[in-house]
Structure formats: structure tokens, C-alpha cells
Amino acid sequence: MAGALSVLAVATAALTRERRRASRVARAKSIVRRGVRVLLAVDIGSSSVRCSAYTVGSPPVLVPGCAVQLKHAIVKEDGTANAEQVISLVDDAVDKCFGELRAREVAHAVIAVGFACFGMNLVGVNASGKPCTPVFTYAGSSGTSCGPSPSPPPPAGGGSSKDSPAGDCSGEEDVVRRLRKSLERMGRGGKGGLEEARRRTGARTHVSYAPAQLLRWLQEPTTAGTVATPTRERVKKGDSNQRRLRSPQRSYVKVWQTLPSLIAARWCCLRSAPVSYSEASWTGMLDLRKLEWDTPTLSVLREAGFDCSALPRLADIGDLQAGASGATLKRWPELDGASIRLGLGDGAAACLGSGCDETSRKIAVTIGTSAAARVVLRMEGKEPAPAAARVAVGASTVGVDEAVPADDALCHVPRGLWCYRVDRHRAVLGGALTDGGSVFEWLRSTLALAPGEDMAGVMEEAERMPPASHGLTVLPFFSGERSPGYNDDATACIFGLRRSTTRPQLVRAGLESVCLRLAAIVDLMKDLTDGGSMKGSSSSEHEPEASSAGALVRDHEDAEVVTSGNAFAASPFWRKMLADSLGRTVRASGATEETSLGVAVILSSLESEALRQASAVPGSLLEAGPAAAGEAWSSSQEMRTAPALTAVHTPDDASFRAYREAGLAQHRAYRAVFGDASGRPAPPRQAHRDKK
């Protein structure tokens, strides 16, 4: 009898799964009958690759059952990755997604493919289009990439050991310091160049960006068994200094690509593809106003022996005028006639996918392994589109305004924040923490639980505690610091520990510390998000520049916060803590994959615009208007419809005051240990006088 019931249960479960699958297939098939077209969004993350299918709409809607995720661990401890492994993962994810689309008989409805990728990724490609360097990523600055050094600390005078041991970070710190000195000397009167570079590029001079990583790559020793060759610049000067020599591998680099551009070039059978303004800005080398590679930064790289002619062409996301061909069409014939678009920075995509575009009243805050707070802003004034950067194979120049804007003022980015491009007309401003959800993971793996105790019980007790009532102050720099201080030497610190300190108190203090750092970042954005003008900041840690023409602006006041990321999605407690720390209403995003959805939002807007332009051509079959092509096409304004929001958390006044005091305590602790954010050292401790 029991065996029969077991067989019946298995059969019932199988029948239920089949019915659910048939329902998904039926819903997907109805897409074609309604005239809807399908978009593929590829999201290349640092821990997984996703390929998702969406319909063009307002907002785009995920095709049922057509979201594929492949987890990976391809980013090495030194922060680099293997490009071929990434490409293989992307191909596998697209294969699986097309398999789902074919099962639903909608694969032929794909009209465009777009990409998002983790910020700051760059790989050297040879003349055959094959990667010949590792993929350099933002994670090259991670404190986890530099293990503890077995050697004694450097001398008190500041000298360094002649031979840096494995895992020592002194080499990359030296690279950053030399880069900063070189840029500083390029300012007016031989000083101030570092601040000018930050204003032009929107990025601090830091090892997480491309200039420092390329310089570090240039100074790496040559491969064993090969003969180093001098760079052209040094040969002309008659200098054979070994520090300026380059191994044959370096001379093989013909063009630098981002991962999305490399994949697009392969799919379209091009030698190389342009890099989008969005991805270029994440390298820290793009002049945000001119939309060109930053000239002073290139001068520093060229002096060090870098071949700047190998930098890729620049274009907007929708400017690649090429389609899939060759082996790509043999593998995915449904891509015949589909548009292949350039890459988008994942942070910008996450903002758009959360409904936090330039017309909204929202700040996007994300906590995954790391954490970030961002806001999308429109760029005032006429935007340049340099002809020299765009007249190339695969870069469109149709309808592009080549005029230089009347106002050539620099973008005024508050100190402590960064600014990157979304596209030609928009930018994303914000700050990032190297440690977000990783703080909780560290606590969970480090705390020794008592017999019979579990982490859920610890969390429940932490939730019952009043805000900032534990007497602890945490600086959560377990993997180093990015925004707002960018201190190269910052490490995690916990103040106020006593024998009576409990596990719940440590957990609560750790979670609060992340929220307090995010609050410091949001405070720096206050004048841009709430007032629409730049009149200064209430932050005592940083002071933004005064307003000028050409600054970033917002259209609304009283910006709300939209949260996303796995850590926030799993913890209403943490979201409420953020609301109390910010003193703002916090809403949880209703989207499941904000980054992929953001890519679909961009693709949907681009394809809708292309359809409207086609419908305006006299005699066109689409002349009757967008409705003739199906009810899915929407206007650009409709494309700004935000995804649904779920839980809402409102701040508590008493909790907000408690967290403000805790934030000040955290700020004082930071200054006491690391100095202020401008780089001035911590004040020396008073020596104890001998008692007489």
C-alpha cells in the first residue's frame, strides 16, 4: 500500500510539473500572437552569468521560464579573470535561454541583445581578436587579493623592502602613489592636477581603476625565456631603462576591449568593437564632458610605455551598426536580423531596473557582497560626440551632433563620490562600499555559537535591541575602503569591545555600520537628490564643490530610496535599519533581477525609437504608426514606467537621532585611526609625561 501511494505521489508531482510547464509555454506563445518582440539581456556578474528574455514593454516583462543563471568563481584572488572562461559561460547561458525560448516557440521573436557587466573590466586583444592578457577588474583593489605578508613591516622611515613577498600589496600602492604624483604635477602651476583629473573623469585615482592596473601590468617582470623589447617612446629617446621594457606579450596587444565589446565583436565577426561611454567611464579614464579618453591620463600612461593607440573606439550603447554573423548564426539562427548592442555598467543597469531613472524621485541602494548608493542624473547642456572617436567600422554617425558644447565646464562631482556615464545624455552618481553583505558573512563565519544556538536566534535577539544601544563602533573595511574616503590603508576596526559584549550586539553593530557608511554616501548626494542645485553639503566629512553651469541636476525633491540586492531582499530588518539611518522612506524593489531588467529597459527604448523612425519614412509599411507592428510598442515616456515596489519602511524619529549620533561616533573613530578623508594623517597621540 505504501509503495502504491509513493508511486501515485511521484506521478502526481510529475503531472503538476508538466501542467505548469504547459502553462508557461502557452503564456509564452501568446507573446507572438500579441505582436510582442523579445529582448535578450546578458548580465556578466562577478559571481554568476545570467541570460534573460524580456518582452518589449513598459516596463519590459520577463518571458515565463526564460531566465538562466550560471554561477561561477572565475575572478581570481588577484582580481583578474580569464576572458575565454567568461565567454564560454555567456555562450552556455545564451544556449540554455534559447532552449527555453524554442520550447515555447518564441525564439524567432528575438530582435535585440544587450549586455551589462561588472564595472571596470578591461582585456588586451591581439591581431586575431583573441585575448592575450587577463581581464583586469575592479577587484584588483580588494584587500582579499593581498594576503598577510610573512616579512617584517617596512622601516619607520617609510622605505620598502627590496623584494616584496607574495601577497604583499606594497607594489600596487607604489603604483598608485606614482600615478597620483604624476597627475598632480599636470595641474596649473604644477599642482592641483589630481583634483582636476577627478573632476574630469568622475573617479578617484585608485587601484580599482584602469590607469593604476595598466601601470602595474607594465611594470610586471617579463615572461621567463623571452626577451624584453623597448617601447617606441623609449627607443626614440635612446633610453633602454629596464623598467620601461615590455615583454612580447605586451607588444601583442592590438586593442583593449571590455568583455561585452569582445563578445559583440566575436558575434558580429569584427576585429574589435567600440566600447560604450558607460563602460569606458567605469575605467576611470573617460572625460565625462568630452566623451573622449582623458588626455592628461593618457599622457601619464604613454610616458610609462603604454601604447595609447590600442585604446578602443568609443560609442553610445546603441551605436554599434552590426548584426550576428558567421558561426554565431549557425549556433543561434534566430539572431539573424537582431541588433547587437554594446555593454552597460552593471550599476547603471541596476538603477534603471529598479525604476530609479533620471525622471524619478528615487535613490537606488544595493547590498549584495558589496554595497552602493546611486542616483541617475541628466546632463545639462549640449553633449559632444567627437567625430574622431566615432567614425569607424561599427560606429554610427547618423544623426549625431558633432558640435562642441558652448559650456565646457567640468562635471562637479562631490568629493568622496564617483560619477559614470549611462549614455550620452545621462550619468549615474554615487558611492560604493567594498563590504556590504560580506560583513554579515564574516560575522557568521567568525562568531563561535554556543551549543544549541543558531544564527537565526542571534538575529532575532539583535532585532529586539534598541538602535545603537550596544556601545560598539565598527569601521567595516574588511576588504578595504572605497567611498567616501578611498583610504589605501583602511582596515576593519571594532571599538568598545568588553567581556560582556554578546554575539547579537556584534551582529547588530556590524549591520548598522554598513547602513551608517551608506548614510554618509547619501548625505553627499543630498543637494543633488533633494534640492536640484549644488549649494554645499551637511556632511562634515566631505564638502562638494559649488554649483556651476554644466553640473548634474535632478528634477524632483524629497528623493525616496529603493533597495535591491540579495542581502536586502532577504532581510526586512536590514531595510528598516537603513530607513532609520537615512531618515528617508525605503521601498523594496519588486524586480527579481534589477540588472537584467535595466538592460531590457535600455534595449526596449532603443528598439522602440528605431521603430518610430522607420514608421516616419514615407511609403514605409510602418507609416501608419507603431500600432501596426503590434501592441507591445510604447512611447519613450511609457518606457519609463517603473517596476512594482513591494514592502515600504518609514523612518522612526528616535531611531534616526540615535543613528545620527552613531554616525558621528563612526566618523570620529575614522579620523582617529586613518585621518580625514582628504588624506591628512591622524593626529599624533599625546605622549605620557613622566611623573615627577
Secondary structure by P-SEA (a helix, b strand, c coil): caaaaaaaaaaaaaaaaaaaaaaaaaaaaaccccbbbbbbbbbbcccbbbbbbbccccccccccccbbbbbbccccccccccaaaaaaaaaaaaaaaaaaaaaacccccccccccccccbbbbbbcccccccccccccccccccccccccccccccccccccccccccaaaaaaaaaaaaaaaaaacccccaaaaaaaaaccccccccccaaaaaaaaaccccccbbbbbcaaaaaacccccccccccccccccccccaaaaaaaaaacccbbbbcaaaaaaacccccccccccaaaaaaaaaaccccccbbbbbccccccccccccccccccccccbbbbbbccaaaaaaaaacccccccbbbbbbccccbbbbbbbbccbbbbbccccccccccccccccccccccccccccccbbbbbccccbbbbbccccccaaaaaaaaacccccccccaaaaaaaaaacccccccccccccccccccccccccbbbbbccccccccaaaaaaaaaaaaaaaaaaaaaaaccccccccccccccccccccccccccccccccbbbbbbbcaaaaacaaaaaaaaaaacbbbbccccccaaaaaaaaaaaaaaaaaaaaaaaccccccccccccccccccccccccccccccbbbbbbaaaaaaaaaaaaaaaaaaaacccccccccccccccccccc
